[in-house]
Amino acid sequence: MADARNPRRMLYLLVVLLAAAAVTVTVVKVRYFGFSLSDRGGFYYQVDGVITLEPQGELPVRISLAVPEPEAGWAFVPEAVEATGFQLTRQDGFPRLVKTLTPPVAIRRVPFRYRLVPAPQRRAEPEKPELPMSPPPLADAAHHAVAELLDRIDPERKLPAAELVPALLHRLSALSPAEKRLLVPNPGADLTVEAAVTVLAQRGIPARIMRGILYDPRRYQQQPTLYLDVWHDDAWHAYRPGAGTLEPPGTFLVLQRRDHSLLEVSGARSSSLLYSVTRVPAGVERLNRIRARIFDDRTLSELSLFSLPAAEQNLFKQLALLPLAILLIVIARNIIGITTMGTFMPVLIAMAFLEMRLLPGIVNFILILTVGLGIRAWLSRLNLLMVPRISAVVVVVILLMQLISVGANLLHIPELVNATCFPIIIIAWTIERASMTWEEDGARNTLKQLGASLGAAAVCYLVLANSYLQYLLYTFAELNLIILGVILLLGTYTGYRLTELTRFEPLVKS
């Protein structure tokens, strides 16, 4: 008996130590380092970028990058840039980040990093731009094309800018490149935006090209997005050229708003630019300074998740809630007694739901599973071996995902276009296991397990989609020790499950 109690006591002691360590570290972070338990506390944006290029021979490579435009309430901090070898200079009156690589240049990826911190004062609203008294002159063919386009959209020339711009962008998206070139005096990189600027100028509406990136941690890496910046109602408004929708202010970082270039590279070719953005709590900076004083070593002073590149931080933020979702599965199986199709398959399906939202994800999952089970039932008549059979199901699932995406695009159902977010192997294995369960235990048990799996996936989705819980378990990663302790305690539970109490209720009554 003593031998049985000793491991249990060790387990209880381990759980207490884990909980004490998690609570202690959390309290120290909040009280002494300025971390906040609220996701609305102080923070700054960390912007990481990578410039990819191909050096040319023995020539020196010079990189010139535009500094982000100042936004209301935010200020650019160049200190983090200097650590990556870039220098803040001025070119043609505008601030730029410049770096020179001396030959021979072997690197093909040049990283950089800077911060955006809350500014003490808000920037004043921009003044209305000045326009010439008359629209810019156009060639006869361009003038005729602009007039014809406006006759289709706004024949009476009375449509306000807020309604004209979306209609214009939708109409331009339907035109061919040759038709757009008729509207642009000097064609450049994006014909849709340039044509919109030309047409709006003929209506006396100021417009310009703008590039920026979204403050979206779900995007691991993103290329600069092209916007149409239009002045109306005494303010600038950013429109997405393809969709014609208005981008809400404060959701994107403006990288380039004027005529100067975003990126200039000499001595290399095939240059491209990728950005990643993530939110960092203000307490991290204070914690790093204290570590630097203690260790006197930059490597040790940044020993934390927040020292990772923004793309990796965004990835770990998506994974931060997985321990909590796994705890829910343990409770569902060991305490409630719900039998799912695979132990952690609901968690993987829930992660796919994050990219598609819950209802479209459930619809896609049911469609793929239903057709896949039908194909699997037909393949079982061919007496194939297991590996070729599962491989055939994987191929069918891929083709089905493509068909769903194409059909959703034709029917203008954007929520169903992202069917490729589902983990293909997991779906194929679920179809295979559901078919075997159907043959062994019947349709009723199979449908019960599939329904339980879908319900568990929906609950896990609600947990994984909670932004506050994500902030809490990423910023205070030590709280996962408490989750680990609870899982260990649940591993010792040997009582009846809730579903078993209902199942054996007739025996108790008798």
N, C-alpha and C positions, 0 to 999 in steps of 0.2 A: 504493500500500500504506500509505503514511504517513497519507493522508487517511482510510483505513478504520480505522486504529488510534486516531487522535486522538479521535473521538467515543466509542470504547470506553473510552479512558483517562479521559475526562471523566465517563463514567457511573460507572466504578469509584470515582473521586474523590468524586462526589456520594453514592454509597452509603456510603462510609467516613465522610463528614461527617454524614450522617443518623444512622448508628449511633452515632458519637461524641457527637452532640448528645443523643440519647435516653439513652444510658448516663450522661452527665454530669448531666443534669437529674434522673434517677432517683436517682443517688447523693447529690446535694445534698439532695433531698427527704427521703431516708431518714436521712442523717447529721446534718443541721443543722435540719430542720424537724419531726422527730418522726413522719414518715410510716412506715408499716409495710408490709412486703412480704406479711405475713400478713393475711388477711381477718378474723382474730380479734383484731386489735390494737385499740388504744383508739379509740373513736368516740363520737359523740353523735347523738341524733335531732333533725332539723330538722322542725318541724311548721308547715306553711303552710295558711292557711285563707282563704276568701273568703265574705263575707256579701253576698248579693244582696238588694236591697230596692227598693221604689218609694216615693220621698218623697211626702208629702201636703202640698201647698200651701206655705205659708210657715212651717210649724211646724219647730222644731228637732228633729233626729233624735238620740235617745239610744240607744246600743247597750250592752247589758250581757251579758257572756259568761262562763260558768262556767270556772274554772281547772281543769285536769286533776287528777284525784284522785292523791294521792301513792302511788307504787308502790314495792315493795321493790327497793332498789338504784338508783332513779332519782329525780331531783329536778328540779322546774320552775325554769327560769331566766327571769326577767322582763325582762332587759336588752334582748333582741331585740324584745320587745313595744313598748317605749317608742319605738323607731324608727318604728313604724307609727302612732303617735299614741294608743295605748291607755294607760290608767293602771291600775295595780294597786290596788284598793281592797277594802274588806270590806263585805259587805251581808248583814244577818241573821246575822252571825257567820261567813260563808263568804267566802273570797277570790274576787273577780271582776275581770274586765277591762272597763273602762268607757271609752267614747269618745262625745263629743258633737259633732255637726255643726251649725254655725250656719247659719240660712237666709240666702239661698236655697240649698237643697241640690240640686245637679245630678248628683252621682255616684250610681251605682246598684250599684257593686261596692266593698266596703270590705275590703281585704286586711289580714291580720295574720300574725305569725310569732312563734314562741317555740321554745325549745330544751328538751330533756330530757337532762341530763348524768348520768353515773354518780354516785351518792351514796356518801359514805364509809361510811355505816352502813346496814344493812338495817332496814327498818321492822318493828316487832314484829307478830306475828300478831294479827288482830282478835279481840276477845273475843266469845263467843257472845252473840247478841242476846237480850234479854229478851222473853218472850212472856206474854200474859195467861194466867191459870190456866185459862180456858175460851175456846174459839174465839169470834171476833166474831159477834154476832147477825146473822142474815140474815132477810129476808122469807120468808114461807112458800114462794112460788114458787121463790126462789133456793135455799132450803134443800133443797127437793125435787129441783131440778135438780142440785145438787152431790152429793146422796146417790145419785141415779141414775147420775151420771157415775162416781163412785167404785165403785159396784156393778159396773159394766162392766169397770173397770180392775183394781180390787183388792177383790174381794167380801169377803175375810176381814180386810181392813185390816192386813195383815202385810207388805206389800211395802216394802222399804227405800227411802229417798229416792233413792238412786242409780239404782234401777230404776223407781221410780214417776214421776219427773220426765219422762224420755223418753217413756214410755207416755202420760202425761197430755198432753204437748205434741203428740204425734201424733194423739191423739183430738180435742183442741181444734182442730187444723188442719182436721179433717174436718167440724166443725160449721159451721152457717150463722151469719151475724152476729146474726140474731135469737135463736138459741139461746145464743150467747155473752153477749148482753146480759142474759139471765136470771141469769147467774152473777156479774155485776158490779154492785155497788150503785150506783156512780157511773161510768158509762162514760166513757172518755177516748179517747186517740189510738190505742192498740193493744189491741183486745179480747182477743187470744189471751194476751198476757202478763198483763193485768189479771185475766182469768179464772183463769189458773194461780196467781197470787198468792192469790186468794180460796179456791180449792180446797185449796191447800197449807196455808193458815192453818187450815182446818177439820181438817186432819190434824196440826196442831201443828208444822208445818215452816216455819221462817222463810224468806221469799222477798221480793224487791223488784225493781223495774225498774232497769235499768242501761243506759247508752248508752256506746258506745266506738267506736274505729276500729282497724283492724288495722295492725300494723307490717309492711305488705306493700308493697315498692317496685314490684311489678308493677301495683298499682292507682294509676293516675295521679291520680284524684280519687275520693273516696268520701264518701258521706253517713254521718252517725253511725248506727251499727248498734244496734238494740235487742236487749238480752239479758235473760234471766231469771236473776237472781242468787239462788242457793239455798244455804242453810246446811245442810251435813251432813258427817259425818266430821270435825268440828272445823275446818272451813274453808269459805270461800265458793267456790261453783262457778258459772261462767257457762255458760248453755245458749242455743243458737240457737233461737228460738221456732219457726221454720218446719220445720227439720230435726230438732229435738230432740237434736242432738248437743252434746257437751261441748266448749267452746272451751279449748284448752290454755292454762295460765297463761303469761304472758310474751309472748303473741302479739298482744295488743291493748292499746291505751291507754284507760283508763277516763276518760271525760269527765264523766259524771254518774252518781252512785250514790245520792244521797239524793233527798229530795223537792223540792229547789230546782230551778228551771228551768235548761236548758242555754243558751238564748238568749232575751233580752228586748229588744224593739225598740219604741220609742215615737216617734211622728211619722212613721211609714212603715208600709207594708203589704206583704204578699206576701214576707216575708223567708224566706230559705233559707240553708243552711249547707253548705259543702263543705270537706273536709280533704284534704291530701296529706302523706305522711310519707316521709322518706328518711333513710338513714344517711350521716353525714359523718365522715370520719377526723378524729381529734383534731388532727393536724398542720395542718389547714387554718386553725384559729384562730391558731396561732402564725405561720403564713405571712402571714395578713392583718395581724397586728399589725406585723410587720416591714415589710410594704409600706406601711402607714400612716405609719410613721416615716420611710421613705425619700421617699415622694411627698407626704405631708401632704395627701392627697386621698382621700376615702372612695370616690369612683368608681373610681380607679385601684387602691386597696388591695383591692378585691373583684373584680378582673379575673380571674375563673376560673370554671370550670363549677360549682363549689360555691356560688357566689353566686346562681345561678339559683333560681327557685321550685322547691319540692320536686317538683311535677308534671313540670316540664321536666327536672329531674335524673333522675327515674325513666324518662322517655322516652329520654334519652340513654344511660342505663345499658343499656336494651334494645338500643340501636344500637351500643354500645361494641364488641361482638364481631363486627360485620359485616365490618370489614377482615380479620379472621382467617378468617372463613368465605369471603370472596372469595378469599383466598390459597389456601385448600383447593381451590376450583373451578379456579383457575389451574393448580395442580399436577395436578389430576385430568385436565384437558384437554390441557395442554401437555407434561407429563412422563409421565403414565400413558397418556394417549390415550383417555380415556373420553368418548364423545359423548353429551351430555345434550340434552334437548328444550328448547332455549333456553339461553343462556349462564348467566344468573344466576337462572333460574326455580327451581332447587333451593333457593337461599337464601331466596327469598320463601315457598316452601312450608314450609321449616323454621321461619320466623317464625310461620306459622300453627300449626305443630305445638306451639309454645311455649304457646299458649292451650289446647290440647286434649290434650297429652301425645302421645307418639310413636305407640303402637299405635292408639288411637282416631283419630288424625290420618291414619294410613296407611289404615285401613278407610274413613274418609270419603272420602279422596282417590280410592281405587279405585272406590268406589260411584259418585261423581259423574262420574269419568272414563269408566267403562264405559257408564253410561246416556247421558252426553253424546255419546260416540262413536256410539252407536246412533241418537240423534236427528240427529246431523250426517250420518250415512250416509243417513238418510231424506230430509233436506233437500236433499242433493245431487241427488236425482232431480227436484227442482222447478226446477232451473236458475236459482237465485237469484244476484243479484250478491253480491260478497264482503261489503260492509258490512251489507246487510240480513241476510245469512246469519249473520255473527258476532253481530249484534244479537239475532237469534232464539235463538242458542245461549246468550247471556247471560241472556235471559229464562227459558229452560229451566233453566239452572243455578240461578238464584234460586229458582224454584219447587221444584226438587229439594232445595235446601238447606232450605227451609221444610218439605218433606215429611219429610226425614230427622230434623229437629229435633222435629217433632210426633210422629213414630213412636217416636223414642227416648224422648220424655217419657212416652208411653203405656206403653211397655215398661219404664219405670223404668231406663233406661240413661243416666245423666247424662253419661257421657263422650262420647256422640255428639250431645248437644244443641247443642254449640257448633260446628255445621257452618258457621255464618255467619262464622267466623274466617278462612275461606279467602278470598284475594283473588279476587273474582269475575272481573275482567277477565283476570287471569293464567290462571285455570282455563279460561275460554272460549277464550282464544288458544291454550292448550295443546291443547284439544280440536280446534280448527281446524287447528293445525299437525300434530297426530298424524294427522288424517284425510288431509291432503295427503301426508304421508310414507307413509301406508298405500297410497295410490293410486300413488305414484311408485316407492317402494322395496319395497313389500310388507309383509306383516304381521310377518315376522320382524324386520326392521330397526326397525320401529315399536315392537314390544314390547321390543327390546333398549334402545332409547333411553329409553323410559318406565321400564324397570327401572333403568337407570343413573341417571336423574334421581331416582327414588325413593330409591335407595341413597345418592346424593350428598346428598339432602335429609336423610336419616336421620343421616349423619355430621355435617352442618352443625348439625342439631338438638342432637346431643350436645355440640358446641362451644358453641352459643348458650345451652344450659341449664346450663353449668358456672358456678356462682356465684363460684368463686375467680378464674377467668379474667375474668369480668365485672368483679369488683372491681379486678383488676390493671390491665386496659386502660382502665378509667374513671378510677381514681385516678392512674395513671401514663399519661396519654393520650399522652405523648411516645414510648411504646413503639411506637405506630403508625408512627413514622418508620422503625423497623427493618423492620416488615412492608412498608412502601412500598419500602424498598431491596431486599428479597428479591423483590418483584414486578417491580421494574425489572431485576434480574439475570435472572429467569426469562424476561423479554422478549427476552433475547439468545440463548436456547437454541435451536439449530437442529438438534440431533441427533435420533436415532430415539426415538420414544416406546416405552414398555414393551410396549404392545399390538402395535406394529409389529414388535418383535423376535420375538414369538410368531408373528405373521402371516407373516413372511418366513423363518422357521426352515427350512422345506423347501428353499428356494433355497440356504441356507448349507450344508446337508448334502449337496446334490447337487453 
